[in-house]
Each structure stands twice: as structure tokens, then as C-alpha cells.
Amino acid sequence: MSIITPTWACADFIAETIKSIQCQTYQNWELLIQDDCSKGNTLEVVKPFMETDERIKYECNPSLIFTKLLQKNWNGTLAKFKK
């Protein structure tokens, strides 16, 4: 099972997220952390987890991709409900 975790400026919370996933009873998973061009230290927080658990992978977008898509989808959804 693939768990995809989008993140942006979440270095303060990503360790808790990873630990929560690691504590689940189901262990056949991979965690794909997709950073949306954070300027913080998310990678530095994730790196020790990746070094000890090969199921954890991290990638950082070169520019804001998810954030823009989420905003567009969110605004579109809100507009549909306001009709």
C-alpha cells in the first residue's frame, strides 16, 4: 500500500506523521512524502527516518505545484456549493 503525504512547511509535524504510520499494525506499506517546495527543514527531519526505514521516500517539487492545485480545487468546490 502506498501512503502519499503532501507537505509544505510541515517540518514541525512530519515526524509525528511518520511515527504514526510506523506504529500501525499493517506493515506492508511505503510512505511517499511529496514536499511542495518548502523552504524549511522538512528534509532534515525526514532524512533520519529514511536512513532507518527503506519504505520512506521523499521528494521536493522545484516549485509550488500541489498548493496551487489545492487552492484551485478548493475554490472550485466552494463555488459549486454556493450556487
PyMOL CGO cylinders between C-alpha atoms (Angstrom):
from pymol import cmd
from pymol.cgo import CYLINDER

trace = [
    CYLINDER, 0.00, 0.00, 0.00, 1.29, 3.46, -0.87, 0.3, 1, 1, 1, 1, 1, 1,
    CYLINDER, 1.29, 3.46, -0.87, 0.68, 6.31, 1.53, 0.3, 1, 1, 1, 1, 1, 1,
    CYLINDER, 0.68, 6.31, 1.53, 1.16, 9.66, -0.15, 0.3, 1, 1, 1, 1, 1, 1,
    CYLINDER, 1.16, 9.66, -0.15, 1.75, 12.57, 2.20, 0.3, 1, 1, 1, 1, 1, 1,
    CYLINDER, 1.75, 12.57, 2.20, 1.85, 16.01, 0.60, 0.3, 1, 1, 1, 1, 1, 1,
    CYLINDER, 1.85, 16.01, 0.60, 3.63, 18.57, 2.73, 0.3, 1, 1, 1, 1, 1, 1,
    CYLINDER, 3.63, 18.57, 2.73, 4.52, 22.23, 2.68, 0.3, 1, 1, 1, 1, 1, 1,
    CYLINDER, 4.52, 22.23, 2.68, 6.36, 23.86, 5.57, 0.3, 1, 1, 1, 1, 1, 1,
    CYLINDER, 6.36, 23.86, 5.57, 5.41, 20.99, 7.92, 0.3, 1, 1, 1, 1, 1, 1,
    CYLINDER, 5.41, 20.99, 7.92, 8.77, 20.16, 9.47, 0.3, 1, 1, 1, 1, 1, 1,
    CYLINDER, 8.77, 20.16, 9.47, 7.23, 20.58, 12.92, 0.3, 1, 1, 1, 1, 1, 1,
    CYLINDER, 7.23, 20.58, 12.92, 4.64, 17.87, 12.24, 0.3, 1, 1, 1, 1, 1, 1,
    CYLINDER, 4.64, 17.87, 12.24, 6.13, 15.41, 9.75, 0.3, 1, 1, 1, 1, 1, 1,
    CYLINDER, 6.13, 15.41, 9.75, 7.99, 13.32, 12.36, 0.3, 1, 1, 1, 1, 1, 1,
    CYLINDER, 7.99, 13.32, 12.36, 4.75, 12.71, 14.24, 0.3, 1, 1, 1, 1, 1, 1,
    CYLINDER, 4.75, 12.71, 14.24, 3.08, 11.69, 10.97, 0.3, 1, 1, 1, 1, 1, 1,
    CYLINDER, 3.08, 11.69, 10.97, 5.87, 9.23, 10.13, 0.3, 1, 1, 1, 1, 1, 1,
    CYLINDER, 5.87, 9.23, 10.13, 5.89, 7.71, 13.60, 0.3, 1, 1, 1, 1, 1, 1,
    CYLINDER, 5.89, 7.71, 13.60, 2.12, 7.26, 13.48, 0.3, 1, 1, 1, 1, 1, 1,
    CYLINDER, 2.12, 7.26, 13.48, 2.38, 5.35, 10.20, 0.3, 1, 1, 1, 1, 1, 1,
    CYLINDER, 2.38, 5.35, 10.20, 5.24, 3.21, 11.51, 0.3, 1, 1, 1, 1, 1, 1,
    CYLINDER, 5.24, 3.21, 11.51, 3.16, 2.23, 14.56, 0.3, 1, 1, 1, 1, 1, 1,
    CYLINDER, 3.16, 2.23, 14.56, 0.30, 0.79, 12.54, 0.3, 1, 1, 1, 1, 1, 1,
    CYLINDER, 0.30, 0.79, 12.54, -0.23, -2.97, 12.76, 0.3, 1, 1, 1, 1, 1, 1,
    CYLINDER, -0.23, -2.97, 12.76, -0.28, -3.28, 8.96, 0.3, 1, 1, 1, 1, 1, 1,
    CYLINDER, -0.28, -3.28, 8.96, 3.37, -3.10, 7.90, 0.3, 1, 1, 1, 1, 1, 1,
    CYLINDER, 3.37, -3.10, 7.90, 3.32, -3.69, 4.13, 0.3, 1, 1, 1, 1, 1, 1,
    CYLINDER, 3.32, -3.69, 4.13, 3.36, -0.04, 3.07, 0.3, 1, 1, 1, 1, 1, 1,
    CYLINDER, 3.36, -0.04, 3.07, 5.53, 2.65, 1.54, 0.3, 1, 1, 1, 1, 1, 1,
    CYLINDER, 5.53, 2.65, 1.54, 5.38, 6.29, 2.55, 0.3, 1, 1, 1, 1, 1, 1,
    CYLINDER, 5.38, 6.29, 2.55, 5.86, 8.79, -0.26, 0.3, 1, 1, 1, 1, 1, 1,
    CYLINDER, 5.86, 8.79, -0.26, 6.42, 12.27, 1.12, 0.3, 1, 1, 1, 1, 1, 1,
    CYLINDER, 6.42, 12.27, 1.12, 5.96, 14.94, -1.55, 0.3, 1, 1, 1, 1, 1, 1,
    CYLINDER, 5.96, 14.94, -1.55, 7.21, 18.33, -0.39, 0.3, 1, 1, 1, 1, 1, 1,
    CYLINDER, 7.21, 18.33, -0.39, 5.71, 21.23, -2.31, 0.3, 1, 1, 1, 1, 1, 1,
    CYLINDER, 5.71, 21.23, -2.31, 8.80, 23.44, -2.45, 0.3, 1, 1, 1, 1, 1, 1,
    CYLINDER, 8.80, 23.44, -2.45, 9.12, 24.15, 1.29, 0.3, 1, 1, 1, 1, 1, 1,
    CYLINDER, 9.12, 24.15, 1.29, 11.85, 26.49, 2.38, 0.3, 1, 1, 1, 1, 1, 1,
    CYLINDER, 11.85, 26.49, 2.38, 12.04, 24.90, 5.83, 0.3, 1, 1, 1, 1, 1, 1,
    CYLINDER, 12.04, 24.90, 5.83, 13.94, 21.89, 7.11, 0.3, 1, 1, 1, 1, 1, 1,
    CYLINDER, 13.94, 21.89, 7.11, 11.46, 19.13, 6.26, 0.3, 1, 1, 1, 1, 1, 1,
    CYLINDER, 11.46, 19.13, 6.26, 14.13, 17.06, 4.54, 0.3, 1, 1, 1, 1, 1, 1,
    CYLINDER, 14.13, 17.06, 4.54, 16.40, 17.25, 7.58, 0.3, 1, 1, 1, 1, 1, 1,
    CYLINDER, 16.40, 17.25, 7.58, 13.57, 15.90, 9.74, 0.3, 1, 1, 1, 1, 1, 1,
    CYLINDER, 13.57, 15.90, 9.74, 12.66, 13.13, 7.27, 0.3, 1, 1, 1, 1, 1, 1,
    CYLINDER, 12.66, 13.13, 7.27, 16.22, 12.02, 6.45, 0.3, 1, 1, 1, 1, 1, 1,
    CYLINDER, 16.22, 12.02, 6.45, 16.89, 10.02, 9.67, 0.3, 1, 1, 1, 1, 1, 1,
    CYLINDER, 16.89, 10.02, 9.67, 13.65, 8.10, 9.11, 0.3, 1, 1, 1, 1, 1, 1,
    CYLINDER, 13.65, 8.10, 9.11, 14.65, 7.31, 5.52, 0.3, 1, 1, 1, 1, 1, 1,
    CYLINDER, 14.65, 7.31, 5.52, 18.05, 6.08, 6.70, 0.3, 1, 1, 1, 1, 1, 1,
    CYLINDER, 18.05, 6.08, 6.70, 16.47, 3.53, 9.04, 0.3, 1, 1, 1, 1, 1, 1,
    CYLINDER, 16.47, 3.53, 9.04, 13.31, 2.62, 7.09, 0.3, 1, 1, 1, 1, 1, 1,
    CYLINDER, 13.31, 2.62, 7.09, 13.60, 1.98, 3.35, 0.3, 1, 1, 1, 1, 1, 1,
    CYLINDER, 13.60, 1.98, 3.35, 9.82, 2.24, 2.96, 0.3, 1, 1, 1, 1, 1, 1,
    CYLINDER, 9.82, 2.24, 2.96, 10.03, 6.01, 3.44, 0.3, 1, 1, 1, 1, 1, 1,
    CYLINDER, 10.03, 6.01, 3.44, 10.79, 8.15, 0.41, 0.3, 1, 1, 1, 1, 1, 1,
    CYLINDER, 10.79, 8.15, 0.41, 10.98, 11.92, 0.00, 0.3, 1, 1, 1, 1, 1, 1,
    CYLINDER, 10.98, 11.92, 0.00, 10.84, 14.24, -2.99, 0.3, 1, 1, 1, 1, 1, 1,
    CYLINDER, 10.84, 14.24, -2.99, 10.66, 18.01, -3.19, 0.3, 1, 1, 1, 1, 1, 1,
    CYLINDER, 10.66, 18.01, -3.19, 8.96, 19.86, -6.05, 0.3, 1, 1, 1, 1, 1, 1,
    CYLINDER, 8.96, 19.86, -6.05, 11.05, 22.62, -7.64, 0.3, 1, 1, 1, 1, 1, 1,
    CYLINDER, 11.05, 22.62, -7.64, 8.06, 24.99, -7.44, 0.3, 1, 1, 1, 1, 1, 1,
    CYLINDER, 8.06, 24.99, -7.44, 4.65, 25.19, -5.77, 0.3, 1, 1, 1, 1, 1, 1,
    CYLINDER, 4.65, 25.19, -5.77, 2.53, 22.61, -7.58, 0.3, 1, 1, 1, 1, 1, 1,
    CYLINDER, 2.53, 22.61, -7.58, 0.18, 20.98, -5.05, 0.3, 1, 1, 1, 1, 1, 1,
    CYLINDER, 0.18, 20.98, -5.05, -0.54, 24.19, -3.19, 0.3, 1, 1, 1, 1, 1, 1,
    CYLINDER, -0.54, 24.19, -3.19, -1.76, 25.90, -6.35, 0.3, 1, 1, 1, 1, 1, 1,
    CYLINDER, -1.76, 25.90, -6.35, -3.85, 22.87, -7.37, 0.3, 1, 1, 1, 1, 1, 1,
    CYLINDER, -3.85, 22.87, -7.37, -5.39, 22.57, -3.91, 0.3, 1, 1, 1, 1, 1, 1,
    CYLINDER, -5.39, 22.57, -3.91, -6.30, 26.25, -3.92, 0.3, 1, 1, 1, 1, 1, 1,
    CYLINDER, -6.30, 26.25, -3.92, -7.90, 25.96, -7.36, 0.3, 1, 1, 1, 1, 1, 1,
    CYLINDER, -7.90, 25.96, -7.36, -9.84, 22.80, -6.42, 0.3, 1, 1, 1, 1, 1, 1,
    CYLINDER, -9.84, 22.80, -6.42, -10.90, 24.25, -3.07, 0.3, 1, 1, 1, 1, 1, 1,
    CYLINDER, -10.90, 24.25, -3.07, -12.16, 27.46, -4.65, 0.3, 1, 1, 1, 1, 1, 1,
    CYLINDER, -12.16, 27.46, -4.65, -13.98, 25.48, -7.37, 0.3, 1, 1, 1, 1, 1, 1,
    CYLINDER, -13.98, 25.48, -7.37, -15.64, 23.25, -4.78, 0.3, 1, 1, 1, 1, 1, 1,
    CYLINDER, -15.64, 23.25, -4.78, -16.74, 26.23, -2.70, 0.3, 1, 1, 1, 1, 1, 1,
    CYLINDER, -16.74, 26.23, -2.70, -18.21, 27.90, -5.79, 0.3, 1, 1, 1, 1, 1, 1,
    CYLINDER, -18.21, 27.90, -5.79, -20.29, 24.79, -6.59, 0.3, 1, 1, 1, 1, 1, 1,
    CYLINDER, -20.29, 24.79, -6.59, -21.83, 24.75, -3.10, 0.3, 1, 1, 1, 1, 1, 1,
    CYLINDER, -21.83, 24.75, -3.10, -22.64, 28.47, -3.16, 0.3, 1, 1, 1, 1, 1, 1,
    CYLINDER, -22.64, 28.47, -3.16, -24.88, 28.16, -6.25, 0.3, 1, 1, 1, 1, 1, 1,
]
cmd.load_cgo(trace, "trace")
